[in-house]
Amino acid sequence: MAQAASAQIASNGARFGGLLDVIKSGLQRRALYRRTLAELNVLSARELDDLGLARWSIRNAAREAAYGK
């Protein structure tokens, strides 16, 4: 009986650890999005043009960088 209870606790711990990994990953992606957005927003129109971006597409570019397509 103690072995079954131990297995249940281990299972719950693994799920909780997985949840923490998902949260951590989400926070890291959000930080990357915000950092990319800030860096692109300070560029001039000429610099954005060199990168092939328009000012209106900055959010899309930052979103793609952080979260993929």
Residue pairs with C-beta under 8 A, 6 or more apart in sequence:
29 66
29 67
30 66
32 65
32 66
33 62
33 63
33 65
33 66
33 67
34 62
36 61
36 62
36 65
36 66
37 58
37 59
37 62
40 48
40 53
40 58
40 61
40 62
41 58
43 51
45 55
48 54
48 55
48 58
53 61
